[in-house]
Amino acid sequence: MTSIRPAAAGDMAAVADLWHEGWHSGHAGHVPDGLTAVRTLEAFHERTPARVDDTTVAVGDDGELLGFVMVVDDEVEQLFVSPAARGSGVAGVLLDEAVRRVAAAGHPVAWLAVVAGNARARRFYEKQGWVDEGDLAYEVTAAGRTWTSPCRRYTTRIAGAATVARPIRRVAVFCASSPGVDPELSRQVYDVGRGLAERGIGLVYGGGGHGLMREVSQGALDAGGEVIGVIPRSMVEREWGRDDLTALHVVDTMHERKALMAELADAFLCLPGGLGTLEEILEVWSWRYIGFNDDPVGFLDLGGTWTPFLRSLRGLVDAGFIRPEVLDDVVVADDLDDALTGLVARTGASFGDKLRG
């Protein structure tokens, strides 16, 4: 299990060690020799403690530091993962957390500098959808001197700042923590998780280890997909979660859980579930309606589970409490391909002008 959390003072010695190792691995031979010479382990240990407030860490269940990211204003200034964590998805999760912090500060664009000769890092950011905007002479001051490193400037637009359709990288799935009475639903939900992974789409879900929540996450994991869980601490203490996900965010409240899931995902998909599932999808649907979140919302109506509920909403339209176009905006599909097609078609389409009920 990987946990993502703000750094604490006790983390910073390990951060300094990893920063030193990662910096030399990626920069040696690509920056001025004088700068390389002053980037000693002792120098990293001297400068790192003051950066605790800028830092988010990824730690394993044994407390081992797997990676960290530092954010200053709109710049993702540092991102390193341990050699053991490379290829595990931790770097992508940390990068998304960095973008979330930039967005929370109100910036429309995040940027970072990559030393021009670090081909591995450049491939990673380009795979993550960042745009190479060209050469950047990046000034670095260390040991009383200033050096200029030849870098490339990469940027990404914060979700919601763009007005055109964008690819869906992650889907937040809401579903039951129980299996229900029809065993066929468990198989279908497992296939949804596998289908998302096979299409290169990450799964964001509530972090649970039981019922349909377990099935959708297991399907994605078995297909080698990215699975990010967000779960309240009280549920972890009751052993309701999983410890084998790509990343697990542990939060304090249900409100924080839903808000973070919304920030991590590009779209929402509701699978069969009960009151909790219904409350979650209705909240994000209402957020889209009043302009708090423009990400598209859909119901995957497996086994016709949601058909009676969706039909009942027509009565609220007839009574004048829901605008017809709001109901028409939600995606309703019987299979994953149709659901994703509908969600993609609705990305970038703002509903923020519908501020009256």
N, C-alpha and C positions, 0 to 999 in steps of 0.2 A: 504494500500500500504506500502511495506517495501522498503526503500532505503538503498543501501550499498555504503559507501563512506569512504575516509580517515578521521580519527578522527581529530577534532579541539580542541584547548585548552579549549573551553567552554564545551566540552563533558566530560572532564576527571573527574569532580566531580561525575557525574552519573556513569561513568565507575568504579570509586573507590567503590561506594556503591554496585554495582552489583558484582564486583570482591570479595568484602568482603563476601557478602551473598552466592555467588556461591562457594567460596573456602571452607567456613565452612560447607556448605551442602554436599560437595563431599569428604572432607578430615577429618572431625572430627571423631575420633576413629580409623583412619587408618594411622595417622602419629604421630610422637612423641608428647607427651603432651606439652612439652616445646615450640615446634614450634606453636602449636595451641594457646597457651597462649599469644604469642607475635603478633599474627596475629589479631590485633585490628582494628577497623574501622579507628581510627586515623592513624595507621601505613599505611593502604592502601591509605588514602588521602595524606600522606606525599610522598609515593613512586610513585604514579600514574602519576602526571603531567609530569615527565621526560620521560614517555613512549609514549608520543603522536605520535611520528614518527613511532613507531612500531605497531600502533593500527589502525584497521579498525572497523567501527561501523555499526550496523544495526539499523535504526530508523524508527518509524512509521510515518504516515502522520500528527500526532499531535506533532511530535518531540520527542516522548518518546523513550528512549533507550531500544531496544529489545535484544541486544546482542553485543558482541565485540570479536575480535580475535587479538592476538599479535604475531608477527613473528620476530624472530631474526636469521639472516643467514638462515640455513636450518631447524631450529626448529620452529614448531608451539607451542609457549610457553604457551599461555593461550587461552582458548575458553570457554566463558560462555554466556548463554542466560537467560533472565528473566523467572521466572516460567510461566508467561502468554504466552510466546512465545514457550514453549516446545511443540513439536509435530507439529509445524507450518511449518517446513522446513527451518527456519532461521538458525539453527545450521549447516545444510548441506551446505547452501549457503555460510556462513562465512568460513566453512572449505575449500570449493573449492576456495574461494578468497585467503585464506592463501596459498594453494598449488600454486595458480597462482603467488603469490609474491615470493615464493621459486623458482619457475621455472624462473621467470624474473631475479633472481639473478644468474642464471646459474647452479643451483644445480640439479643433476639427481634424488635425493631422498629427500623426506621430512620426518621428524621424530617428534615424540612427546612422552612425558612421561605421563602415567596415573597411579595414585596411585592404588596399587594392589587391595585394598578393594573396589574401586568404580566400582561396577558391572554395574551400569547404563551407565556410561561413556564408559566402555570397550565394552558393547554391541553396543553402538552407533558407535564407530569407526570401529568395525568389520563389522557392517551392511554397513558402507560406503566403505568397501573394504580394509581397512588398515590391515596390517599383524602384529600379535603379535610375536615379536622376542625374548621374554623371559624377565627374571628379569633384573632390572636396579636399582642400588643403586644411587639415585638421591640426590645430595648434595644441600642443601638450606641454605643460610646465611641470618640471620635476627637478628636484635638487638645485633649485635656484636658476635653472635655465629653461628656455623655451625651444622646443623642436617642432618642426612641421612634418606630420606623417601623411603620406599619400593615401587618401581614402576614397571610397565611393559613398555617396549619400543615398540612403534608401528611405522611402516614405510609405506610409499606408494611411488611407483616409479612414477616419473613425466612422463606424457603422452609424447610420442616421444622418451623416453629413452629406452623403451622396444622394442623388435623386434618381438614379438610374438603377435598373435591375442588376443585382449582383449574385454571384454564385453562392450557394448554401454550403458552408463548410461544416457547420454543426447544427443538429436538431435537438431541441429539448423535448423529451418524451415524458408525458404524464401517463401513469397507469397504476393498476391496483397493486397493493402489497400482499394480496391474497390471490390464489389461483382461480377462484370462481368454481362453478360446478361443472363446466364443460371443458374436458381435457384438451379438446381441439384448439381452444383459445390459447393455451400455453404454447402449443406448437406454432401457431400462427404468429404469436408475439415474439417467440424466439427467432422466427424467420425474418421479422421486421428488423431486429437488431443485426442479424447477419446481413440482411440486404443493405442496410445503411453502411456497414463496414465495407462490403464488396463494392459499393459505389464511391468509396473514399470519403464518406461523410461521418464525422464524429458524432458520438452519442453523449448528450448531457442528460442526466436523470437524477432522481432523488437519492441515489447511493444505497438503496435497500438491497437486502440479500434474500428476500422471500417473495413468493407469489409471482405475478407477472413482471414485477420489477426485476426479479432475478432472471427471468427468462429473456427479457429484451437485452439486458446487460451481458448475459452469457452468450447469446447469439452473436453479439458484436465482438466480444473477446475471442470466441472460437474462430472468428474470421479474421483475426488480427487487427481489429479496429481500435480506434481511440475511444475510451470510455471514461468520462469524467463524472464523478458523483459529487453531489452537494447534500450534506446531511447535518441536521442539528446534533450538537454534542450529546444531548440527552438520549438520542436514539443510538449513538455509538456506545454509550454506557450500558444500554440495554441489549447490546449485541444484535441490533437490527441491520447493521450495515455489512459491506463487503470490504475485504482487505487486499484484493487482488486487481484493483482497477488501475488504469493509466495514471489517474490522479484522483484524490479525494479531498474536497474542501469541507472542513468541519466548521460550522457556524453556530451561533448561539440561539437563534430564534428561527421560527418558520418564515417570518417575514424576510429575514436575511437570506434564507435558503431560496425563496422564490425570486428575490431580486437578483441574486448572483447567477442563478440559472438563466434568467433573462439576459444578463450581460454577456454570458458565455456563448449563447446560442444565436443563430441567425433566423430561426423559425421554431414554431411550436407545433407538436403533433400529439393529439389525445388518443390513446388506446383505451380499451375497456377498463373500467374502474368504478369506484363508488363515489361517496360524497367528497372525499379528499381530492380525488382526480377531477371531479366536476368543478370543485371550487378553484383549483389551480388553473384549469383551462379558461374558465369564465373570467378570472381576474386578468389574465394576459390579453384575452379578447377585448375586455373593456378598456385596458390600457391602450390598445391599438385604436379603439374607437375614439378616445378622448385625446390622443396624441402623445401619450407618455412613452409608447414603444411602437415603432412602425413595423416590427417584424410580423410576418404573416402567420396565421393561425389555421389549423386544420384538425378535422376528426377523421381518423382511420376507423371506419365503421365495421370492424370485424364482427361477423356473425349478426349484423344488424343491431348491435348493442345500443348504439346511440340513435337509431331511427325514431323511436317514440319521443325521446327528448327533443330532438331537432324539429320534429313535426309540431310539438307543443309550442315552440317558439313562434310559429306562424301566428298563433293566437295573440301574442304580444305585439306582433307587427300590425295585425288587424285592429288591435285596441289602441294603436298609436304610441306605444311605449318603446318600440324599437323601429328604427328607420329601415325600410326594405333593403337599401343598399348595404347596410351593416350585416344583415343576415346573408345577403348574396355574396359578401366579401369572404366569408369563411369557407375554407376548402372542405368538402365532404367527399370521401373516396372509399372504395372497397378494397383497393390494393395499393401497395407502396408506390409503384411507378406513377399512378395517377395522382396520388397525394403529393409527391415531390414535384411533379409537373405543375400542379396548381400552386404550390407554395412558391416555386421559383417565379412563376408568372406574376405573383403579387409582391415580390421583393422590390423595395425602392418606391412603392406606391404609398404615399403618406395618407393617413386617414385623420390627420390632426385638425381638419376644418370641421369635423362633425362633433362639435362641442355641446350640442343639445340633444336630449334624449328623445 
